[in-house]
Amino acid sequence: MRTPLARRAAWWLAGAVLAAAGCVALARAELQRQRELFETDARIVHRLLSQRAVQHDAVLATLALLQPGAGASRAEQRLPALYPQVLAVTRRDTGGSWPDPRLAAAEAESRRLRRPSLASADLAAGRYEMVLASEPASFALLMDLRKVVPWSEWPMAVETSPVQVALELGGQRFVVQPGETSVSGWRYEFRKHLAADSQPFDVVAVRTVRWPELPWGWMAAWTAGVAALLSAIAAWLRQREGRRRAEELLRLGQVARLNTLGELAAGMAHELNQPLTAVLSSTQAARRLLEDGDAADLATARTALEHASAQARRASDVLARLRRSVERPDAGSALRPVDLHAAARGALDLLEPECARRGVALRLDGAADAKVSAEPVALEQIVHNLLLNALQALEQVPQAERELRVTVGSENGRGVLEVADSGPGIAPDVLPRIFEPFFSTRRDGLGLGLSLCESLAAGMGGQLTAQAREPRGAVLRLALPLAGAAA
């Protein structure tokens, strides 16, 4: 079976795994969202720049088609006013020459491909030049890359966007949008040619998602939710475990109560032995007297029969109380004021013949008006058992040393009855077990007398304790609530 520490560690591990899995899923979802946003913006950028490149081809085609006349008022020189990205327009008429050999090479390439051709590109300076061969004149456009970008339609905030956009050609690079160039994080890249063969630039977009951009708030909320969920589950499991334990305790209690029936059965035999013996002795004596037929003995026989009747009623009360203990565990509700001194005197009177037979010196001291809240029959049984146990202990010492003392008093709102004897006493290793059921130091003892006495005392709100007596012997102390204090 796993220890509580191991179970707690397993819960922590399960919570950590679940929280980590959720955080990873949230992070992946955010990264996927950022990728989709990046790719959407990159495609828009590519489309806008491609549209501008196609527009430049159209401008050259228009110039070749219209062939503005030669002279000071050439119409093509007004193009920069219409298209800010066009820095200059160069024209080569038939028989003329280009100011740059690269323009001548580009014209030959344009004539061969029958489309505009790139003459030169200085991406570091943000310039490139393109040529369209035509008759009778060919034209060249010098373009400003910064103004080629349609900023009014740009999908991102240029200064704050983390996406870096650049145009690349043959190892050269022109940065359109600076973005962020973090070296740590998740890097996304988009690369695609412009949709115009005359301007063979690559549109390159790069996005790096950094650690601070992860959804830490949502991840913290998820972790807190997992912790709350696991706490709720743990509380539910603890409640279920507590309910299971309570049901198990109830079942064990029912089993214990069934076991107690056996203890009570043995206790009944133990408790009824004394009154039944007295009934038997009294009836036998009455029978002998009646058989003699002497009228003078009739009064004695009548007294013996009355004794037998009283003991029979006492046995009946014992049976009724034991039955209530089984059927009604709350029999303590029948408590009423009882004179503790009178109860002790009654028990001593009952056992006086036994004291005389054993040669025990008997003393009863203390207050005569200590009334306690108790069940009369239960109190009588407790006192009787305590006195009987003391008498049995005194049998183990010489007759001259046998002494039994009963003291009645009150203290701290309780009535107290002490039974002290001069017997061999209680061994220190036996004292902690003196009230255990079926524990006895006598060979023929059942070990139920003191156990039942303690149970009866507790049922009446009292306490029964035992201690050694100096210089020898034992003291059993019964404390019950005073009638006034109980009320």
C-alpha positions in Angstrom: 0.0 0.0 0.0 1.3 3.4 -0.9 2.2 5.8 1.9 0.4 9.2 2.2 3.7 10.8 1.1 3.8 8.6 -2.1 0.2 9.4 -2.8 0.8 13.1 -2.4 3.8 12.9 -4.7 1.7 11.0 -7.3 -0.9 13.8 -7.2 1.8 16.4 -7.6 3.3 14.5 -10.5 -0.1 14.1 -12.2 -0.9 17.8 -11.7 2.5 18.8 -13.1 2.1 16.6 -16.1 -1.5 17.8 -16.8 -0.5 21.4 -16.3 2.6 21.0 -18.6 0.5 19.3 -21.3 -2.1 22.1 -21.2 0.6 24.8 -21.3 2.3 23.1 -24.2 -1.0 22.8 -26.1 -1.7 26.5 -25.4 1.8 27.5 -26.6 1.4 25.4 -29.7 -1.9 26.9 -30.5 -0.5 30.4 -30.1 2.5 29.6 -32.2 0.2 28.2 -34.9 -1.9 31.4 -34.7 1.2 33.5 -35.1 2.4 31.5 -38.1 -1.0 31.9 -39.8 -1.0 35.6 -39.2 2.6 35.8 -40.5 1.9 33.9 -43.6 -1.2 35.9 -44.3 0.7 39.2 -44.0 3.6 37.8 -46.1 1.3 36.8 -48.9 -0.3 40.2 -48.9 3.1 41.8 -49.1 4.1 39.6 -52.0 0.9 40.4 -53.9 1.3 44.2 -53.4 4.9 44.2 -54.5 4.1 42.0 -57.5 1.3 44.4 -58.5 3.8 47.2 -58.5 6.3 45.2 -60.6 3.6 44.4 -63.1 2.7 48.1 -63.2 6.2 49.0 -64.1 6.1 46.6 -67.0 2.9 48.3 -68.1 4.4 51.7 -68.0 7.2 50.6 -70.3 4.8 48.9 -72.6 2.8 52.1 -72.8 5.8 54.2 -73.6 6.8 51.8 -76.4 3.3 51.8 -77.8 2.9 55.6 -77.8 6.5 56.4 -78.8 6.5 60.1 -77.6 8.2 62.3 -80.2 11.8 63.5 -80.0 12.4 67.0 -78.8 12.5 69.1 -75.7 9.0 68.4 -74.6 9.2 64.6 -74.4 6.1 63.3 -72.7 8.0 60.5 -70.9 9.8 63.0 -68.7 6.5 63.7 -66.9 6.3 60.0 -65.7 8.2 60.8 -62.3 5.4 63.2 -61.5 2.8 60.5 -62.0 4.8 57.6 -60.5 6.9 58.7 -57.5 8.9 55.4 -57.7 10.2 56.3 -61.1 13.3 58.5 -60.5 14.3 59.0 -64.2 13.3 57.9 -67.8 16.0 57.4 -70.4 15.3 57.1 -74.1 17.5 55.8 -76.9 16.3 56.7 -80.4 17.3 54.9 -83.5 21.0 55.5 -84.2 21.6 56.7 -80.6 23.5 55.0 -77.8 22.9 54.3 -74.1 25.0 56.2 -71.6 25.7 52.9 -69.7 26.8 49.7 -71.4 24.6 47.8 -69.1 21.6 49.4 -70.6 22.7 48.3 -74.1 23.1 44.7 -72.9 19.7 44.9 -71.2 18.1 46.2 -74.4 19.6 43.3 -76.4 18.2 40.9 -73.7 14.8 42.6 -73.9 14.7 42.4 -77.6 15.5 38.7 -77.4 12.9 38.0 -74.7 10.4 40.5 -76.0 9.7 41.9 -72.6 11.3 44.3 -70.2 14.7 43.3 -68.8 16.6 44.2 -65.7 19.7 46.4 -66.6 21.2 46.9 -63.1 20.4 46.7 -59.4 22.0 48.4 -56.5 19.9 47.2 -53.6 22.2 48.8 -51.0 21.3 52.2 -52.5 17.7 51.2 -53.1 17.9 51.6 -56.9 17.4 49.4 -60.0 17.0 50.1 -63.7 15.0 48.2 -66.3 14.9 48.5 -70.2 12.3 47.7 -72.8 13.5 47.4 -76.4 11.1 48.9 -79.1 11.1 50.7 -82.3 11.9 53.4 -83.2 12.9 54.2 -79.6 13.8 52.1 -76.5 13.1 53.2 -73.0 14.7 52.7 -69.6 13.3 53.4 -66.1 15.4 54.1 -62.9 13.3 52.9 -59.9 13.4 53.9 -56.2 12.8 50.7 -54.2 11.6 52.6 -51.1 8.9 54.3 -53.2 8.0 51.1 -55.0 6.4 49.8 -51.8 2.7 50.7 -51.6 2.7 51.9 -48.0 -0.9 53.0 -48.0 -2.0 49.4 -48.4 0.7 47.8 -46.3 -0.7 45.2 -43.9 1.6 45.8 -41.0 2.8 48.7 -38.8 6.3 49.2 -40.2 7.9 50.6 -37.1 6.5 48.1 -34.6 5.8 44.9 -36.5 8.1 42.0 -35.5 8.1 40.8 -39.2 11.2 41.6 -41.2 10.5 42.1 -45.0 13.3 42.3 -47.6 13.9 42.1 -51.3 16.9 39.9 -52.3 18.7 39.5 -55.7 22.0 37.8 -56.3 23.4 38.2 -52.8 22.1 41.8 -52.5 19.5 42.7 -50.0 17.1 45.6 -49.5 15.3 45.8 -46.2 11.7 47.0 -46.7 10.6 46.6 -43.1 13.2 46.1 -40.3 11.1 44.0 -37.9 12.9 42.1 -35.1 16.0 39.8 -35.5 15.9 37.9 -32.3 18.1 34.8 -32.3 16.0 32.9 -29.7 12.5 31.7 -30.3 10.5 30.1 -33.1 11.5 31.3 -36.6 9.1 31.4 -39.5 10.2 32.3 -43.1 8.4 33.2 -46.3 10.3 33.4 -49.6 8.7 33.9 -53.1 9.7 35.5 -56.5 7.9 38.6 -57.6 5.2 37.9 -60.2 7.2 39.8 -62.9 10.1 38.2 -64.8 11.5 41.7 -65.6 12.2 42.3 -61.9 13.5 38.9 -60.5 13.5 39.9 -56.9 12.8 37.5 -54.0 10.3 38.7 -51.4 11.7 37.4 -48.1 9.7 37.7 -44.8 11.0 36.5 -41.5 9.2 36.3 -38.1 10.7 35.2 -34.8 8.2 34.5 -32.0 10.1 35.2 -28.7 9.5 33.5 -25.3 7.7 36.6 -23.8 5.1 36.4 -26.6 3.8 33.0 -25.5 0.4 33.1 -23.7 1.7 33.1 -20.2 -1.5 34.5 -18.8 -3.6 31.7 -20.3 -1.0 29.2 -19.2 -1.0 30.5 -15.7 -4.8 30.4 -15.7 -4.7 26.8 -17.0 -2.2 25.8 -14.3 -4.4 27.5 -11.6 -7.5 25.7 -13.1 -5.6 22.3 -13.0 -4.6 23.0 -9.4 -8.2 23.9 -8.5 -9.5 20.8 -10.3 -7.0 18.5 -8.7 -7.8 20.1 -5.3 -11.5 19.5 -5.8 -10.8 15.9 -6.9 -8.5 15.3 -4.0 -11.2 16.8 -1.6 -13.8 14.5 -3.2 -11.6 11.5 -2.8 -10.8 12.4 0.8 -14.5 12.8 1.4 -15.2 9.4 -0.2 -12.3 7.9 1.8 -13.7 9.4 5.0 -17.2 8.1 4.1 -15.7 4.6 3.4 -13.8 4.7 6.7 -17.0 5.8 8.5 -18.9 2.9 7.0 -16.1 0.6 7.9 -16.1 1.9 11.5 -19.9 1.5 11.6 -19.5 -2.1 10.4 -16.8 -2.8 12.9 -19.0 -1.2 15.6 -21.8 -3.5 14.7 -19.4 -6.4 14.8 -18.1 -5.1 18.2 -21.6 -4.9 19.5 -22.2 -8.5 18.5 -19.0 -9.4 20.3 -20.2 -7.5 23.3 -23.3 -9.7 23.5 -20.9 -12.5 24.3 -19.2 -10.4 26.9 -22.6 -9.4 28.4 -23.7 -13.1 28.4 -20.6 -13.9 30.4 -21.1 -10.8 32.5 -24.7 -11.9 33.3 -23.5 -15.2 34.6 -20.9 -13.4 36.6 -23.3 -10.8 38.0 -26.2 -13.1 38.7 -24.1 -15.7 40.5 -24.1 -13.8 43.8 -27.9 -13.1 44.1 -28.8 -16.6 42.8 -26.5 -18.2 45.4 -28.2 -16.1 48.1 -31.6 -17.1 46.8 -30.6 -20.8 46.8 -29.2 -20.6 50.4 -32.3 -18.8 51.7 -34.8 -21.1 50.1 -32.8 -24.2 51.4 -32.8 -22.8 54.9 -36.5 -22.0 54.7 -37.2 -25.5 53.4 -35.3 -27.1 56.3 -37.1 -25.0 58.9 -40.5 -25.8 57.4 -39.6 -29.5 57.4 -38.9 -29.4 61.1 -42.4 -28.0 61.7 -41.4 -26.0 64.7 -43.7 -22.9 65.0 -40.9 -20.9 66.6 -38.9 -21.2 63.4 -41.7 -19.9 61.1 -40.5 -16.3 61.6 -37.0 -17.2 60.7 -38.2 -19.1 57.6 -40.3 -16.1 56.7 -37.2 -13.9 57.0 -35.2 -16.3 54.8 -37.9 -16.3 52.1 -38.0 -12.5 52.2 -34.2 -12.5 51.6 -34.7 -14.9 48.7 -37.4 -12.7 47.2 -35.2 -9.6 47.5 -32.3 -11.3 45.8 -34.5 -12.6 43.1 -35.8 -9.0 42.5 -32.1 -7.9 42.4 -31.3 -10.6 39.8 -34.3 -9.4 37.8 -33.1 -5.8 37.9 -29.6 -6.9 36.8 -31.2 -8.8 33.8 -33.3 -5.8 32.9 -30.3 -3.4 33.0 -28.2 -5.8 30.9 -31.1 -6.0 28.4 -31.3 -2.3 28.2 -27.5 -2.1 27.6 -28.1 -4.3 24.5 -31.3 -2.8 23.2 -30.9 0.8 24.3 -27.3 2.1 24.5 -28.6 5.4 25.9 -29.8 3.9 29.1 -28.1 6.8 30.9 -31.3 8.8 30.3 -32.7 6.9 33.4 -30.3 8.7 35.8 -31.7 10.1 39.0 -30.4 11.3 42.4 -29.0 8.5 44.5 -27.5 8.6 48.0 -23.9 7.4 47.5 -23.4 6.7 51.2 -26.6 4.7 51.3 -25.6 2.7 48.3 -22.2 1.9 49.9 -24.0 1.0 53.2 -26.4 -1.3 51.3 -23.6 -3.1 49.5 -21.6 -3.5 52.8 -24.7 -4.9 54.6 -25.1 -7.4 51.8 -21.5 -8.5 52.0 -21.2 -8.4 55.8 -21.4 -12.2 56.2 -18.6 -12.6 53.7 -16.5 -10.0 55.6 -17.2 -11.9 58.8 -16.3 -15.2 57.3 -13.0 -13.9 56.0 -12.2 -11.9 59.2 -12.0 -8.6 57.4 -12.0 -5.4 59.4 -14.6 -3.2 57.7 -14.9 0.7 57.9 -17.2 3.2 56.2 -16.2 6.8 56.4 -17.3 10.1 54.9 -20.3 12.3 54.3 -23.8 10.8 54.7 -25.5 13.2 52.3 -23.6 12.9 49.0 -26.2 12.5 46.3 -25.0 11.6 42.8 -26.8 11.4 39.5 -26.8 7.6 38.8 -28.8 4.6 37.9 -29.5 2.9 41.2 -29.0 -0.7 40.0 -25.9 0.1 38.1 -24.4 2.0 41.0 -25.2 -1.0 43.3 -23.6 -3.4 40.9 -20.4 -1.2 40.7 -20.0 -0.9 44.5 -20.8 -4.6 45.0 -18.2 -5.7 42.4 -15.5 -3.3 43.9 -16.1 -4.7 47.4 -16.2 -8.3 46.2 -12.9 -7.8 44.3 -11.4 -6.3 47.4 -12.5 -9.3 49.6 -11.1 -11.7 47.1 -7.7 -9.8 47.1 -7.6 -9.9 50.9 -7.8 -13.7 50.9 -4.1 -13.6 49.7 -2.8 -11.9 52.9 -2.8 -13.1 56.5 -6.1 -12.6 58.4 -4.6 -10.2 60.9 -3.6 -7.9 58.1 -6.9 -7.8 56.3 -8.5 -4.4 56.2 -11.2 -2.9 53.9 -12.1 0.7 54.0 -14.8 2.6 52.1 -14.7 6.4 52.0 -17.5 8.5 50.6 -17.1 12.3 49.9 -17.4 15.0 47.2 -14.9 17.2 45.3 -15.1 19.4 42.3 -18.8 18.8 41.7 -18.5 15.1 41.9 -19.4 12.4 44.4 -16.4 10.1 45.2 -16.4 6.6 46.6 -13.1 4.9 47.3 -12.6 1.3 48.1 -9.2 0.7 49.7 -7.9 -2.7 50.7 -4.7 -4.0 52.3 -4.3 -6.9 49.8 -1.2 -7.7 47.7 -2.0 -4.7 45.5 -1.8 -4.3 41.7 1.5 -4.9 39.9 2.7 -1.9 37.9 2.6 -3.9 34.7 -0.9 -5.0 35.4 -2.3 -1.6 36.4 -2.7 -0.3 32.7 -4.7 -3.3 31.8 -6.9 -3.6 34.9 -10.1 -2.5 33.1 -9.5 -4.6 29.9 -12.3 -7.1 29.2 -11.4 -10.7 29.9 -8.2 -9.7 31.6 -7.8 -11.2 35.1 -5.0 -12.1 37.4 -7.1 -14.9 39.1 -7.0 -18.3 37.6 -10.8 -18.7 37.7 -11.6 -15.1 36.9 -13.5 -14.0 33.8 -12.0 -10.5 33.6 -15.4 -8.9 33.2 -16.2 -7.4 36.6 -14.0 -4.3 36.5 -14.5 -3.9 32.7 -18.3 -3.8 33.2 -18.0 -1.5 36.2 -15.9 1.0 34.1 -18.4 0.8 31.3 -21.3 1.4 33.7 -19.5 4.4 35.3 -18.8 5.9 31.9 -22.4 5.4 30.9 -23.5 7.5 33.9 -21.0 10.3 33.1 -18.5 9.1 35.7 -15.1 7.6 35.9 -13.6 4.6 37.6 -9.8 4.6 38.3 -7.4 2.3 40.0 -4.1 3.0 41.8 -1.7 1.4 44.2 -2.0 2.0 48.0 0.8 2.6 50.3 2.4 0.7 51.9 0.4 -2.2 50.3 -2.9 -2.8 48.6 -5.0 -1.1 46.0 -7.5 1.8 45.8 -10.4 1.9 43.3 -12.0 5.3 43.0 -15.5 5.9 41.6 -16.4 9.5 40.7 -19.9 10.4 39.6 -21.5 13.8 39.0 -23.4 15.2 42.0 -27.1 15.4 41.5 -27.2 19.2 41.6 -24.2 19.6 39.3 -25.7 17.2 36.8 -29.0 19.1 36.8 
